[in-house]
Amino acid sequence: MRYYLAPMEGITGYIYRRAQHDLFCAFDKYFSPFLAPRQKKVFNSRETRDILPENNGGMYLVPQLLTNRAEDFIRAAKKLEEYGYHEVNLNLGCPSGTVVSKGKGAGFLGQPQLLERFLEEIFSAFPAPKSGGSGLEISIKTRLGMEDAEEFSRLMELYRRYPLKELIVHPRVREDYYENHPDWDAFDRALSEAPFPVVYNGDLFTIEDMARFQERFPSVETVMLGRGAVADPSLIRQLKGGAPLSRKELERFLDRLAGDYAEALSGERDVLFKLKELWSYLGKLFPEGGAELKRIRKAGQLSEYRAAVSSLLRSLG
């Protein structure tokens, strides 16, 4: 089984990726949080830092682009080629209201005619490399549609026309956000219809979740993990038969993140925000840690945060 790290805005930037890659079982591919190319300046300084090769040494990073303008996608993809990238991913899955209202992410799925023209333009600019040749390849991360899973049939007809590197399917519609159960029947149809590799993404949080998934889909070779992997950085190791997360490992991971964020960000407040944001996922490791998790959330200084975390970690072996 191959494992990909999902792009999670505000969480899985290069600082997080480097710490995870160095301290835990590495992912086969890492996907950057989406980059939003602009007409004048392709990427802002934060986005540029995130995809600089020197900030992602040793890992296979796929930059993800969020746009509904083919010319912006093409300009950004060419810039990424200059940095040495050979694969980019198109975001057609983000359910954020701000993104969808602009017709981007999952919002683009509700405009199939515009999406068709968009795909025609970008694949004309980047045709599939010939066997053994070089060139930029394009993958897509998609949901099933905006409101109804029946929309996915038309989307699959469209995707099948193009030489996708991979299709990563999160089998929910936009209106689901992250509620309701992923539609495994729709994912099954994608597997049977796709002429390109299909990757599964959605609600694989535990070893038991993966076992149920593999029982249903024994032929699937690649899954993308997001919230589950962030909630437990040792998840891949456990899926491969290894040991669960230890207290010392988590302490080392959090110390590494705190130090790296302190070097990259402008002050204690920004560092504290990034660390507390991560705990909205890590907190699931501590179902009985309500009081200490509340202290972490309310911490106004790094010293208060560290004291709350130290207290909480004593409950982890």
ChimeraX attribute file (.defattr): number of C-alpha atoms within 10 A of each C-alpha:
attribute: neighborCount
match mode: 1-to-1
recipient: residues
	/A:1	11
	/A:2	13
	/A:3	18
	/A:4	23
	/A:5	23
	/A:6	22
	/A:7	22
	/A:8	16
	/A:9	12
	/A:10	11
	/A:11	19
	/A:12	22
	/A:13	23
	/A:14	21
	/A:15	20
	/A:16	19
	/A:17	23
	/A:18	21
	/A:19	17
	/A:20	21
	/A:21	18
	/A:22	12
	/A:23	15
	/A:24	17
	/A:25	16
	/A:26	21
	/A:27	19
	/A:28	15
	/A:29	16
	/A:30	24
	/A:31	21
	/A:32	26
	/A:33	24
	/A:34	21
	/A:35	23
	/A:36	18
	/A:37	22
	/A:38	16
	/A:39	12
	/A:40	7
	/A:41	9
	/A:42	18
	/A:43	17
	/A:44	12
	/A:45	9
	/A:46	10
	/A:47	19
	/A:48	13
	/A:49	15
	/A:50	20
	/A:51	23
	/A:52	14
	/A:53	15
	/A:54	9
	/A:55	15
	/A:56	19
	/A:57	12
	/A:58	12
	/A:59	17
	/A:60	16
	/A:61	24
	/A:62	21
	/A:63	23
	/A:64	24
	/A:65	23
	/A:66	21
	/A:67	24
	/A:68	22
	/A:69	18
	/A:70	18
	/A:71	17
	/A:72	20
	/A:73	24
	/A:74	17
	/A:75	14
	/A:76	22
	/A:77	28
	/A:78	16
	/A:79	14
	/A:80	20
	/A:81	14
	/A:82	10
	/A:83	12
	/A:84	12
	/A:85	20
	/A:86	17
	/A:87	19
	/A:88	24
	/A:89	24
	/A:90	21
	/A:91	25
	/A:92	29
	/A:93	29
	/A:94	23
	/A:95	21
	/A:96	14
	/A:97	15
	/A:98	12
	/A:99	16
	/A:100	20
	/A:101	13
	/A:102	12
	/A:103	18
	/A:104	25
	/A:105	29
	/A:106	27
	/A:107	23
	/A:108	24
	/A:109	26
	/A:110	19
	/A:111	14
	/A:112	15
	/A:113	11
	/A:114	15
	/A:115	19
	/A:116	14
	/A:117	12
	/A:118	18
	/A:119	17
	/A:120	16
	/A:121	16
	/A:122	18
	/A:123	18
	/A:124	11
	/A:125	15
	/A:126	17
	/A:127	15
	/A:128	18
	/A:129	12
	/A:130	8
	/A:131	6
	/A:132	6
	/A:133	7
	/A:134	10
	/A:135	15
	/A:136	20
	/A:137	20
	/A:138	24
	/A:139	21
	/A:140	21
	/A:141	23
	/A:142	25
	/A:143	27
	/A:144	29
	/A:145	27
	/A:146	23
	/A:147	14
	/A:148	13
	/A:149	17
	/A:150	13
	/A:151	17
	/A:152	22
	/A:153	16
	/A:154	12
	/A:155	19
	/A:156	16
	/A:157	12
	/A:158	16
	/A:159	18
	/A:160	14
	/A:161	13
	/A:162	17
	/A:163	17
	/A:164	21
	/A:165	18
	/A:166	18
	/A:167	25
	/A:168	23
	/A:169	24
	/A:170	25
	/A:171	27
	/A:172	28
	/A:173	27
	/A:174	28
	/A:175	13
	/A:176	15
	/A:177	14
	/A:178	14
	/A:179	10
	/A:180	9
	/A:181	11
	/A:182	18
	/A:183	15
	/A:184	17
	/A:185	11
	/A:186	18
	/A:187	22
	/A:188	13
	/A:189	13
	/A:190	21
	/A:191	20
	/A:192	9
	/A:193	14
	/A:194	17
	/A:195	16
	/A:196	16
	/A:197	16
	/A:198	25
	/A:199	22
	/A:200	25
	/A:201	24
	/A:202	21
	/A:203	20
	/A:204	21
	/A:205	17
	/A:206	15
	/A:207	15
	/A:208	11
	/A:209	11
	/A:210	15
	/A:211	14
	/A:212	12
	/A:213	17
	/A:214	14
	/A:215	9
	/A:216	12
	/A:217	15
	/A:218	10
	/A:219	10
	/A:220	16
	/A:221	14
	/A:222	17
	/A:223	22
	/A:224	26
	/A:225	22
	/A:226	19
	/A:227	19
	/A:228	20
	/A:229	21
	/A:230	23
	/A:231	18
	/A:232	20
	/A:233	21
	/A:234	23
	/A:235	24
	/A:236	23
	/A:237	15
	/A:238	16
	/A:239	16
	/A:240	11
	/A:241	10
	/A:242	12
	/A:243	11
	/A:244	16
	/A:245	18
	/A:246	12
	/A:247	16
	/A:248	12
	/A:249	15
	/A:250	18
	/A:251	14
	/A:252	13
	/A:253	18
	/A:254	18
	/A:255	14
	/A:256	18
	/A:257	21
	/A:258	18
	/A:259	12
	/A:260	16
	/A:261	20
	/A:262	16
	/A:263	11
	/A:264	11
	/A:265	12
	/A:266	10
	/A:267	11
	/A:268	14
	/A:269	13
	/A:270	13
	/A:271	22
	/A:272	22
	/A:273	14
	/A:274	16
	/A:275	19
	/A:276	18
	/A:277	14
	/A:278	17
	/A:279	17
	/A:280	15
	/A:281	16
	/A:282	19
	/A:283	20
	/A:284	14
	/A:285	13
	/A:286	14
	/A:287	8
	/A:288	12
	/A:289	15
	/A:290	12
	/A:291	10
	/A:292	20
	/A:293	24
	/A:294	12
	/A:295	16
	/A:296	25
	/A:297	17
	/A:298	13
	/A:299	18
	/A:300	14
	/A:301	13
	/A:302	17
	/A:303	11
	/A:304	14
	/A:305	20
	/A:306	16
	/A:307	14
	/A:308	20
	/A:309	18
	/A:310	14
	/A:311	12
	/A:312	21
	/A:313	17
	/A:314	9
	/A:315	11
	/A:316	12
	/A:317	9
